[in-house]
Amino acid sequence: MKIRVLLGAALKGCATAIIVCAIVPATAFPQALTSLASLRVGYNTRKNTAKPQGELKAQIDALDQQIADATRLGRTGELRRLFAKGNVLLAGRQWTDEIDYANSLVVRTDRVVADSSKPYPVRLEQIYSPSIAFERTLTAHVLLRARPAPPVPGSSTPPQPGDVVKDLGTFDGVARDLRESPFPFELDVHDVADGGYQLSVEVSNDSAPLGASTLNIALRRGLDDLAARLEADGRNAPEALRAEILFPVDRMRNVNRGRLELRTFDPQKDFASADAVAAAVKAKQDPFATRTGDFKRHYLLDAAREMLPYRMYVPTTYNASRSFPLIVALHGLGGTEDSFFEGGLYGGVLPKLAEQHGYIVAAPLGYRVDGSYGWGLGNPPADPVTRRVQDFSEQDVMQVLQHVRQQYKIDGNRIYLMGHSMGAIGTWKIAPKYPDVWAAIAPISGSGAPATLDRIRTVPEIVVHGDNDPTVPVNGSRTMVAKLKELGVDYKYIEVPGGLHSDVVAPNVGAILDFFDAHRKTSRVSQ
C-alpha cells in the first residue's frame, strides 16, 4: 500500500472523533459472554463497512433507536438480540423467528474449566425471550467437538465445526421457555482426553433443527487435586514467585465464576508452567533469573485481589551489565496480553523486531479485554462497575511497568508506550496522566482528547491510521495530529491510503521502532 507520511506537523481538524464504547457490564454468569462493548464495536464496524441505503438504512436507523433505548434502560439481553439482528440484516439476510430463537440460546455451566473424572453439569438457557411460538416441548442433542480452527483475519467466512469427539446424548422435554425453566444436563466426560473442547447443544422441534449454542470448555482429569497441590506450593513459595504458581488456580476460579472468558486462559499451558515453577522453587531455583525470549509473568493486583498475567519479550542480548529500553504495548478491544506476540491481527512482528532492535517488551492484559486502560484526565464513568474495571485496567498497566523495572535493568530515559485501537486510545489517556515516564509514544488507529496533549508536548509521537478505517474513523488521529502541530510537538504521522482498522499495524511496527530508536528523554530519569 502507498503510504502518506506527514512529518513535524499536520492537519488541524474541527472535532475529535472519539469512539465511545459504552461498556455495560452484564450480571456475572457461569459463562462469561462476549462483552457488549465488543458486540457494539463489531456491529458499528459492519455498519460503517456496509454503508446501508434505502430500505435497509431505514431498518438500521430504527434498530439503532431500539439499541439506544435498551442501552439507556440497561436491558443487556435485549441489546444482544438487537446487535445480532443488526448483523444479520447488514449481511443481506432476513431476521426470522428461527434465527431469533437460535440467537437466544446459551449453554452455561459452573465449571468451564473442569475435572473430567467427575460428572459434568451444564444448563441450556436463553439470554432473552424470542418471538417464536411452539406447541410442545423440544429436543436437545449434545455433542463434544474439537474446537474449530480460529477464523482467518479479515475473512467473513465462519469457521467450520470441529470433529465430533463424543456424542453425549439426546434429551427430550426441553422447555419452550428456557428463561423460566433452564434445562439441566449431567454429562459423562470421564473418558475424554485432557484438553480444550467445544460443547454443542443442538435444539430441534419434531426433527426440524431450530438452532444450536456452543460453549468452549477445558477438561483435565485430576484437576481438583492439582489445584489443591499448587495452592499448597504457592503458600510456601517466595513472594516474588507466588503468583507464578497460583495464577492458574485463581484464573480458573474467575473463569468458572463468569468474570472472565475462557479465551483469557490456557489451562493446559498455564497449569504446566505453574507446575514447573513450583518444581524450580522446591529445587531452590528462580526459573526467570536468566530467562530471555518470549514468556509470561504474573503478579497480584492488590486492589482487585486478582492475579494477572503479562507477556514479556527479553532479547537474547540482555544482561544486567547495561540498561535496556522498554516498550509497553497495549492491545485493542477484545485482545489479551498475547495479541502483540502471536499471529492474527498484529502478525506477531513486534517480538521479532524487538530482538533486532534490542528492546524489552511488556504487554499487560489491562485487567479485562475491554478494560479501556482507565479514563485518563477525563471524568470517571458514572457506572461504579465500569469505573472499577477501568481503574484496575490503568493500574494493571502501571503495575506491570513497575514490576518490569524491578526485575530488569531498564533505561529510564527510554521507556515507550504504544497501542492499537482501544490500546491507542489508552496510550493517549495514560501518557498525559504520567507524562514524565515516556520517551515517546505510538498510537495506532486511535483517537483522543486534544486538550490533554499540552501535558505531553515534550513527548515525541508517531501516529498511524488507515484512511478507510470503519471502526475508529481516521479523523480521530487527524484531530490529534492537528493539535500536535499547533503545539510544536516532535511527531511523525503515517496515514495509510485504503488502510483499514487492523491491517495497518504489522506493516508499521518497524517504523515505530525506528522512531523509538531516534528518541530518548533528555530530561531527568523518571523514578
QUIRA-V511778 format. One record per residue. N is the residue number from 1. RES is the residue in one small letter. SS is DSSP state (helix for helix, strand for strand, loop for the rest). PHI is phi in whole degrees, -180 to 180 (none if undefined). OMEGA is omega in radians with two decimals (999 if undefined). Layout:
N:RES:SS:PHI:OMEGA / N:RES:SS:PHI:OMEGA
//
This chain:
1:m:loop:none:3.05 / 2:k:loop:-71:-3.07 / 3:i:strand:-123:3.01 / 4:r:strand:-91:3.13 / 5:v:strand:-117:3.10 / 6:l:strand:-110:-3.08 / 7:l:strand:-105:3.00 / 8:g:loop:77:-3.12 / 9:a:loop:-155:-3.06 / 10:a:loop:-151:-2.96 / 11:l:loop:-55:3.01 / 12:k:loop:-109:-3.13 / 13:g:loop:-94:-3.11 / 14:c:loop:-93:-3.09 / 15:a:loop:-150:3.14 / 16:t:loop:-90:3.09 / 17:a:loop:-95:-3.11 / 18:i:loop:-106:3.04 / 19:i:loop:-76:3.11 / 20:v:loop:-104:3.12 / 21:c:loop:-94:-3.10 / 22:a:loop:-68:-3.14 / 23:i:loop:-82:-3.12 / 24:v:loop:-106:-3.02 / 25:p:loop:-65:3.05 / 26:a:loop:-83:3.04 / 27:t:loop:-58:-3.12 / 28:a:loop:-70:3.10 / 29:f:loop:-112:3.06 / 30:p:loop:-62:2.95 / 31:q:loop:-115:3.10 / 32:a:loop:-77:-3.14 / 33:l:loop:-81:3.04 / 34:t:loop:-55:-3.04 / 35:s:loop:-63:3.10 / 36:l:helix:-63:3.09 / 37:a:helix:-61:3.12 / 38:s:helix:-65:3.11 / 39:l:helix:-63:-3.13 / 40:r:helix:-65:-3.14 / 41:v:helix:-64:3.11 / 42:g:helix:-61:3.12 / 43:y:helix:-65:-3.13 / 44:n:helix:-64:3.10 / 45:t:helix:-63:3.13 / 46:r:helix:-64:3.13 / 47:k:helix:-66:3.13 / 48:n:helix:-66:3.12 / 49:t:helix:-75:-3.08 / 50:a:helix:-73:-3.10 / 51:k:loop:48:-3.04 / 52:p:loop:-61:3.14 / 53:q:loop:-130:3.00 / 54:g:helix:60:-3.08 / 55:e:helix:-62:3.13 / 56:l:helix:-63:3.12 / 57:k:helix:-62:3.11 / 58:a:helix:-63:3.10 / 59:q:helix:-64:-3.11 / 60:i:helix:-69:3.10 / 61:d:helix:-61:3.11 / 62:a:helix:-65:3.12 / 63:l:helix:-64:3.13 / 64:d:helix:-61:3.08 / 65:q:helix:-67:3.08 / 66:q:helix:-66:3.10 / 67:i:helix:-63:3.12 / 68:a:helix:-62:3.14 / 69:d:helix:-66:-3.13 / 70:a:helix:-65:3.09 / 71:t:helix:-64:-3.12 / 72:r:helix:-62:-3.08 / 73:l:helix:-90:3.12 / 74:g:loop:71:-3.12 / 75:r:loop:-88:-2.99 / 76:t:helix:-68:3.10 / 77:g:helix:-63:3.11 / 78:e:helix:-65:3.08 / 79:l:helix:-61:3.12 / 80:r:helix:-62:3.10 / 81:r:helix:-63:-3.09 / 82:l:helix:-67:3.09 / 83:f:helix:-64:3.10 / 84:a:helix:-63:3.12 / 85:k:helix:-62:3.13 / 86:g:helix:-60:-3.14 / 87:n:helix:-65:3.10 / 88:v:helix:-65:3.14 / 89:l:helix:-63:-3.13 / 90:l:helix:-68:3.07 / 91:a:loop:-83:3.10 / 92:g:loop:85:-3.13 / 93:r:loop:-113:3.09 / 94:q:loop:-87:3.06 / 95:w:loop:-87:-3.08 / 96:t:loop:-102:3.09 / 97:d:helix:-61:-3.14 / 98:e:helix:-67:3.10 / 99:i:helix:-66:3.09 / 100:d:helix:-59:3.14 / 101:y:helix:-65:-3.10 / 102:a:helix:-59:-3.12 / 103:n:helix:-75:3.11 / 104:s:helix:-81:-3.01 / 105:l:strand:-76:3.05 / 106:v:strand:-151:3.05 / 107:v:strand:-99:-3.12 / 108:r:strand:-133:3.11 / 109:t:loop:-153:3.06 / 110:d:loop:-82:-3.07 / 111:r:loop:-136:3.03 / 112:v:loop:-63:3.01 / 113:v:strand:-106:-2.91 / 114:a:strand:-136:3.03 / 115:d:strand:-84:-3.03 / 116:s:loop:-72:3.13 / 117:s:loop:-76:-3.10 / 118:k:loop:-116:3.08 / 119:p:loop:-55:-3.02 / 120:y:strand:-111:-3.12 / 121:p:strand:-89:3.04 / 122:v:strand:-137:3.13 / 123:r:strand:-137:2.96 / 124:l:strand:-100:-3.10 / 125:e:strand:-131:3.05 / 126:q:strand:-130:3.11 / 127:i:loop:-77:3.14 / 128:y:loop:-145:3.12 / 129:s:loop:-91:-3.13 / 130:p:loop:-75:-3.06 / 131:s:loop:-88:-3.06 / 132:i:loop:-67:3.13 / 133:a:loop:-114:3.09 / 134:f:loop:-122:3.13 / 135:e:loop:-93:-3.09 / 136:r:loop:-149:3.11 / 137:t:loop:-66:-3.00 / 138:l:strand:-114:-3.12 / 139:t:strand:-123:3.11 / 140:a:strand:-121:3.08 / 141:h:strand:-118:-3.03 / 142:v:strand:-109:3.14 / 143:l:strand:-127:2.96 / 144:l:strand:-104:-3.07 / 145:r:strand:-117:2.89 / 146:a:strand:-64:3.11 / 147:r:loop:-66:3.11 / 148:p:loop:-68:3.07 / 149:a:loop:-63:3.13 / 150:p:loop:-63:3.14 / 151:p:loop:-64:3.09 / 152:v:loop:-72:3.14 / 153:p:loop:-55:3.12 / 154:g:loop:87:-3.12 / 155:s:loop:-92:3.09 / 156:s:loop:-95:-3.13 / 157:t:loop:-78:3.14 / 158:p:loop:-69:3.13 / 159:p:loop:-66:3.10 / 160:q:loop:-75:3.11 / 161:p:loop:-59:3.09 / 162:g:loop:-73:3.12 / 163:d:loop:-64:3.10 / 164:v:strand:-73:3.09 / 165:v:strand:-91:3.13 / 166:k:strand:-157:3.01 / 167:d:strand:-85:-3.05 / 168:l:strand:-95:2.98 / 169:g:strand:116:3.09 / 170:t:strand:-113:-3.01 / 171:f:strand:-130:3.10 / 172:d:strand:-95:3.05 / 173:g:strand:82:3.10 / 174:v:strand:-71:-3.06 / 175:a:loop:-63:3.07 / 176:r:loop:-71:3.12 / 177:d:loop:-113:-3.08 / 178:l:loop:-84:3.00 / 179:r:loop:-75:3.10 / 180:e:loop:-77:-3.02 / 181:s:loop:-134:3.06 / 182:p:loop:-56:-3.11 / 183:f:strand:-100:-3.11 / 184:p:strand:-90:3.01 / 185:f:strand:-124:2.93 / 186:e:strand:-122:-2.94 / 187:l:strand:-104:3.14 / 188:d:loop:-102:-3.13 / 189:v:loop:-122:-3.02 / 190:h:loop:-64:-3.08 / 191:d:loop:-101:-3.13 / 192:v:loop:-93:3.14 / 193:a:loop:-65:3.09 / 194:d:loop:-59:3.08 / 195:g:strand:150:3.14 / 196:g:strand:-97:-3.09 / 197:y:strand:-140:3.01 / 198:q:strand:-120:3.08 / 199:l:strand:-88:-3.09 / 200:s:strand:-121:3.07 / 201:v:strand:-117:-3.10 / 202:e:strand:-103:-3.08 / 203:v:strand:-107:3.14 / 204:s:strand:-136:3.12 / 205:n:strand:-128:-3.07 / 206:d:loop:53:3.11 / 207:s:loop:73:3.09 / 208:a:strand:-89:-3.10 / 209:p:strand:-66:3.14 / 210:l:strand:-109:-3.10 / 211:g:strand:161:-3.11 / 212:a:strand:-142:3.02 / 213:s:strand:-128:-3.12 / 214:t:strand:-123:3.10 / 215:l:strand:-145:3.04 / 216:n:strand:-76:-3.13 / 217:i:strand:-134:3.06 / 218:a:strand:-132:-3.10 / 219:l:strand:-120:3.07 / 220:r:strand:-151:3.13 / 221:r:loop:-72:-3.14 / 222:g:loop:77:-3.08 / 223:l:helix:-60:-3.09 / 224:d:helix:-63:3.11 / 225:d:helix:-68:3.12 / 226:l:helix:-62:3.14 / 227:a:helix:-61:3.13 / 228:a:helix:-65:3.14 / 229:r:helix:-67:3.14 / 230:l:helix:-65:3.09 / 231:e:helix:-62:3.11 / 232:a:helix:-66:3.12 / 233:d:helix:-64:-3.12 / 234:g:helix:-64:3.13 / 235:r:helix:-63:-3.10 / 236:n:loop:-97:-3.08 / 237:a:loop:-86:3.02 / 238:p:loop:-58:-3.07 / 239:e:helix:-56:-3.09 / 240:a:helix:-65:-3.10 / 241:l:helix:-115:-3.05 / 242:r:helix:-62:-3.11 / 243:a:helix:-66:3.11 / 244:e:helix:-64:-3.13 / 245:i:helix:-86:-3.03 / 246:l:helix:-88:-3.05 / 247:f:helix:-53:-3.05 / 248:p:helix:-64:3.10 / 249:v:helix:-68:3.13 / 250:d:helix:-64:-3.12 / 251:r:helix:-66:3.10 / 252:m:helix:-57:-3.11 / 253:r:helix:-67:3.12 / 254:n:helix:-71:3.04 / 255:v:helix:-65:-3.13 / 256:n:helix:-67:3.08 / 257:r:loop:-83:3.12 / 258:g:loop:84:-3.14 / 259:r:loop:-80:-3.07 / 260:l:loop:-141:3.02 / 261:e:loop:-77:-3.14 / 262:l:helix:-61:-3.07 / 263:r:helix:-67:3.05 / 264:t:helix:-85:-2.96 / 265:f:loop:-151:3.03 / 266:d:loop:-115:-3.00 / 267:p:helix:-56:-3.08 / 268:q:helix:-62:-3.11 / 269:k:helix:-72:-3.05 / 270:d:helix:-71:3.07 / 271:f:helix:-68:3.11 / 272:a:helix:-64:3.12 / 273:s:helix:-64:3.13 / 274:a:helix:-64:3.12 / 275:d:helix:-63:3.14 / 276:a:helix:-67:3.11 / 277:v:helix:-66:3.12 / 278:a:helix:-60:3.11 / 279:a:helix:-66:3.12 / 280:a:helix:-64:3.13 / 281:v:helix:-61:3.12 / 282:k:helix:-63:3.10 / 283:a:loop:-90:3.12 / 284:k:loop:63:-3.13 / 285:q:loop:-122:3.00 / 286:d:loop:-107:-3.06 / 287:p:loop:-69:-3.12 / 288:f:loop:-104:-2.99 / 289:a:loop:-58:-3.10 / 290:t:loop:-123:-3.03 / 291:r:loop:-77:3.03 / 292:t:loop:-127:-3.13 / 293:g:strand:92:-3.01 / 294:d:strand:-103:3.13 / 295:f:strand:-160:3.13 / 296:k:strand:-109:2.98 / 297:r:strand:-125:-3.10 / 298:h:strand:-144:3.11 / 299:y:strand:-154:3.10 / 300:l:strand:-95:2.99 / 301:l:strand:-83:-2.98 / 302:d:loop:-57:-3.07 / 303:a:loop:-62:-3.14 / 304:a:loop:-90:-3.07 / 305:r:loop:54:-3.09 / 306:e:strand:-145:3.11 / 307:m:strand:-91:-3.01 / 308:l:strand:-120:3.11 / 309:p:strand:-95:2.86 / 310:y:strand:-145:-3.07 / 311:r:strand:-108:-3.04 / 312:m:strand:-120:2.81 / 313:y:strand:-126:3.10 / 314:v:strand:-117:-3.08 / 315:p:loop:-62:-3.09 / 316:t:loop:-66:3.11 / 317:t:loop:-84:-3.04 / 318:y:loop:-67:2.87 / 319:n:loop:-153:-3.00 / 320:a:loop:-77:3.14 / 321:s:loop:-78:3.09 / 322:r:loop:-144:-3.11 / 323:s:loop:-87:-3.11 / 324:f:strand:-122:3.06 / 325:p:strand:-74:-3.08 / 326:l:strand:-130:2.99 / 327:i:strand:-113:2.98 / 328:v:strand:-100:-3.02 / 329:a:strand:-115:-3.08 / 330:l:strand:-108:-3.12 / 331:h:loop:-76:3.09 / 332:g:loop:-87:-3.11 / 333:l:loop:-56:3.14 / 334:g:loop:86:3.12 / 335:g:loop:-86:3.12 / 336:t:loop:-137:3.08 / 337:e:loop:-62:-3.13 / 338:d:loop:-85:-2.90 / 339:s:loop:-58:-3.11 / 340:f:loop:-81:-3.05 / 341:f:loop:-103:-3.04 / 342:e:loop:-114:3.11 / 343:g:loop:-65:-3.10 / 344:g:loop:94:-2.99 / 345:l:loop:-59:-3.02 / 346:y:loop:-102:3.01 / 347:g:loop:74:3.13 / 348:g:loop:65:-3.05 / 349:v:helix:-85:-3.04 / 350:l:helix:-61:3.13 / 351:p:helix:-61:-3.13 / 352:k:helix:-63:3.14 / 353:l:helix:-73:3.08 / 354:a:helix:-63:3.08 / 355:e:helix:-63:-3.12 / 356:q:helix:-66:-3.08 / 357:h:helix:-91:3.11 / 358:g:loop:79:3.14 / 359:y:strand:-104:2.82 / 360:i:strand:-84:3.11 / 361:v:strand:-121:3.03 / 362:a:strand:-127:-3.13 / 363:a:strand:-121:3.11 / 364:p:strand:-81:2.98 / 365:l:loop:-72:-3.00 / 366:g:loop:79:3.10 / 367:y:loop:72:3.11 / 368:r:loop:-137:-3.10 / 369:v:loop:-66:3.11 / 370:d:loop:-122:-3.03 / 371:g:loop:-67:3.07 / 372:s:loop:73:3.05 / 373:y:loop:61:3.05 / 374:g:loop:89:3.12 / 375:w:loop:-123:3.05 / 376:g:loop:61:-3.14 / 377:l:loop:-96:3.14 / 378:g:loop:-83:3.13 / 379:n:loop:-83:3.12 / 380:p:loop:-67:3.11 / 381:p:loop:-60:3.14 / 382:a:loop:-71:-3.12 / 383:d:loop:-70:-3.05 / 384:p:helix:-65:3.13 / 385:v:helix:-70:3.09 / 386:t:helix:-61:3.13 / 387:r:helix:-61:3.14 / 388:r:helix:-64:-3.13 / 389:v:helix:-61:-3.11 / 390:q:helix:-68:3.09 / 391:d:helix:-62:3.13 / 392:f:helix:-66:3.12 / 393:s:helix:-63:3.08 / 394:e:helix:-65:3.13 / 395:q:helix:-59:-3.14 / 396:d:helix:-59:3.14 / 397:v:helix:-59:-3.06 / 398:m:helix:-73:3.08 / 399:q:helix:-69:3.09 / 400:v:helix:-61:3.09 / 401:l:helix:-57:-3.13 / 402:q:helix:-64:-3.13 / 403:h:helix:-63:-3.12 / 404:v:helix:-65:3.12 / 405:r:helix:-68:3.07 / 406:q:helix:-77:-3.03 / 407:q:helix:-87:-3.05 / 408:y:loop:-131:3.09 / 409:k:loop:-85:-3.05 / 410:i:strand:-103:3.06 / 411:d:strand:-74:-3.10 / 412:g:strand:-64:3.08 / 413:n:strand:-91:-3.09 / 414:r:strand:-138:3.03 / 415:i:strand:-113:-2.98 / 416:y:strand:-121:3.14 / 417:l:strand:-128:3.10 / 418:m:strand:-141:3.11 / 419:g:strand:-171:3.13 / 420:h:strand:-118:3.04 / 421:s:loop:58:3.05 / 422:m:helix:-55:3.10 / 423:g:helix:-70:3.05 / 424:a:helix:-72:3.06 / 425:i:helix:-60:3.09 / 426:g:helix:-64:3.09 / 427:t:helix:-61:3.13 / 428:w:helix:-76:2.99 / 429:k:helix:-89:-3.00 / 430:i:helix:-74:-3.08 / 431:a:helix:-59:3.12 / 432:p:helix:-68:-3.14 / 433:k:helix:-76:3.12 / 434:y:loop:-127:-2.94 / 435:p:loop:-68:-3.07 / 436:d:loop:-81:-3.04 / 437:v:loop:-83:-2.79 / 438:w:loop:-97:3.04 / 439:a:loop:-84:3.09 / 440:a:strand:-169:3.12 / 441:i:strand:-133:-3.08 / 442:a:strand:-143:3.05 / 443:p:strand:-84:-3.14 / 444:i:strand:-120:3.09 / 445:s:loop:57:-3.08 / 446:g:loop:-128:3.07 / 447:s:loop:-157:-3.10 / 448:g:loop:-167:-3.14 / 449:a:loop:-105:-3.09 / 450:p:helix:-56:-3.10 / 451:a:helix:-64:-3.11 / 452:t:helix:-84:-3.02 / 453:l:helix:-70:3.12 / 454:d:helix:-60:-3.13 / 455:r:helix:-74:3.13 / 456:i:helix:-125:-3.10 / 457:r:loop:-66:3.09 / 458:t:loop:-95:3.14 / 459:v:loop:-99:3.12 / 460:p:strand:-62:-3.12 / 461:e:strand:-135:2.91 / 462:i:strand:-117:-3.03 / 463:v:strand:-116:-3.13 / 464:v:strand:-127:3.09 / 465:h:strand:-159:3.01 / 466:g:strand:-91:-3.07 / 467:d:loop:-80:3.09 / 468:n:loop:-117:-3.10 / 469:d:loop:-70:-3.14 / 470:p:loop:-87:-3.06 / 471:t:loop:-101:3.01 / 472:v:loop:-119:-3.07 / 473:p:loop:-55:-3.03 / 474:v:loop:-60:3.13 / 475:n:helix:-63:3.06 / 476:g:helix:-59:3.09 / 477:s:helix:-82:-3.11 / 478:r:helix:-58:-3.14 / 479:t:helix:-66:3.11 / 480:m:helix:-67:-3.14 / 481:v:helix:-65:3.09 / 482:a:helix:-60:3.12 / 483:k:helix:-70:3.07 / 484:l:helix:-59:3.12 / 485:k:helix:-62:-3.13 / 486:e:helix:-61:-3.10 / 487:l:helix:-83:-3.11 / 488:g:loop:75:-3.13 / 489:v:loop:-73:3.03 / 490:d:loop:-75:-3.08 / 491:y:strand:-148:3.02 / 492:k:strand:-136:-3.12 / 493:y:strand:-119:3.08 / 494:i:strand:-110:3.06 / 495:e:strand:-109:-3.00 / 496:v:strand:-97:3.10 / 497:p:loop:-60:-3.13 / 498:g:loop:78:-3.10 / 499:g:loop:-67:3.12 / 500:l:loop:-94:-3.01 / 501:h:loop:-81:-3.02 / 502:s:loop:-112:-3.07 / 503:d:loop:-73:3.12 / 504:v:loop:-91:-3.04 / 505:v:loop:-74:-3.01 / 506:a:helix:-55:-3.11 / 507:p:helix:-66:-3.04 / 508:n:helix:-114:3.09 / 509:v:helix:-63:3.10 / 510:g:helix:-60:3.11 / 511:a:helix:-64:3.12 / 512:i:helix:-65:-3.14 / 513:l:helix:-68:3.04 / 514:d:helix:-62:3.12 / 515:f:helix:-64:3.10 / 516:f:helix:-62:3.11 / 517:d:helix:-55:-3.02 / 518:a:loop:-88:-3.05 / 519:h:loop:-133:3.02 / 520:r:loop:-139:3.10 / 521:k:loop:-69:3.07 / 522:t:loop:-108:3.10 / 523:s:loop:-87:-3.07 / 524:r:loop:-64:3.07 / 525:v:loop:-70:3.11 / 526:s:loop:-72:-3.13 / 527:q:loop:-107:999
//
